[in-house]
Amino acid sequence: MRRKTTKALKLSAHHANMALQMLLEEGKIAAGDVARALKSREKLIRNLRAKLALLEAASRPAARKLASAGRRAVRRAVPRVRKAITRAQKRARQAQGRYMAAIRRLSAEARLKVKEIRKQSGVDAAIKAAKMM
């Protein structure tokens, strides 16, 4: 079902003031009604401003945290130079990767055996043993 829509009047402040004066003179609106409406409007504005002030006060710590986090992110975004690793470190990491790949599919008992072989004979021997299992 279609609802009836109310059309809002587009009046300037001057025209609204004149219309209000005419309604008051004709007795269609009492001066007390206008005064009450203005008082309730002022009260509503005061309440809204008080609530807004509370919200601003409550959000200040969070806003500070966000601002400082943003500053930290900008500082962190500066590209840093990565330190080159040595040849020995590269070989050790590659050996560790091959070892992990070799023992990945082994059972717990087989892993323990390979670990013992690694302690005694080194990574290469452990990898060979893991591939044979």
N, C-alpha and C positions, 0 to 999 in steps of 0.2 A: 504494500500500500504506500502510496506517495505521501510524504510528509509535507505539510505547509511550511514554506520558508518565510521568515520574516525579513523584510528588506530594511537594512539599516539606513538611517538618514545620514546624508553627507552634508553636515552643516559646519560652517565656520564658527569660531568662538563668538563672533559678533552676532551672527544670526541665532545661535543657540541662546545667547543672553536676551535677545529681543523676544524670542518665542517664550522664554521663561517669564519675562516681565508681562507679556500679554496674558499668559495663563494665570499668573498671580492676580492681575487686575480683574480678570473675568471670574475669579473665585473658583476656578477648576482645580487649582493646587493651593494648598495652605502654605504659608511662609514657614511654619514649623516643620512641615514635611521636607521642604528644601533644606532647612537648617540641619535636620536630622540626617539627611542623605549626605550632606557635605561633611558632617562630623563622622559618620560611619566611614566615609571615603578616607578621611584623614587618619582615622584609627587603623584602617586596613593598610594604608601606606606605612604607618609606623611599625605595625606588626611585621610586614614584609621586610622592611629595612632591618629590624632586629634579627629576624631569622637569617637574612643574608649575612649580617655581621657575624652571627654564630657560625655559619657555614664557612665563612672566610677564615675565622679564627681556627676552626677545626682543621681546615685544609692547609694551613701554613706549614706545619711540619712535613706533610707529604709533598708539598710543592718544593720545599727546600731540598728534600731527598731527591726528587726528580731532577731538579736543577743541578745538584752536585753530581748525580749519576750521569747526566748529559755531559757535564764538563769532564768527568773521568773518561767517558766513552770517546770524547774528542781527543783527549790526551793519549788514550790507548790506540786510537786509530793511526797514530804516526807509525809508519812502517819501520820495523826494526830489522837490523841486519842480522841474518842468521850466521852463527859461527860455524865455520867449516869443520867437519869431523875428520879425524885422521884416518889413514888407510887401515890401521889396526882396528879402530872402532867400527869402520864399515864392514870389514870382514867378520868381526865378532857378531854384529847384528845380522848379517846374512846367514851366518852359521846358526844363530839362534832361531831364525825364521825357518830354516830347513829342518832343524831339530823339532820345532813345534809342529810343523807339517807332518813329519814322520810319525810322531807319537799321537797325533790327533785321533786316529781311528783305533788305537790299541785299547785293550781292556786294562783295568786297574792293575792286575798282577803283572801284565806285560810292561806297563809303564814303570812299575817299581824295578823290574829287571833292567830296563833300559837306563833308568836313573843310576843304578849301581854301575853299569858299564860306563856311563858318562863320567862318574866320579873317578873310576879307575883308569880308563883308557882315553877319555876325551870325547869331544862332540862328534868328530867324524866316525869314530868306532860305534858310538851310540846310534847314529843315523843309519849306518849299515846294518846293525843288529835289528833296529826297528823295522827296516824295510824287509828283512828276512822273516819276521814274525807274522 
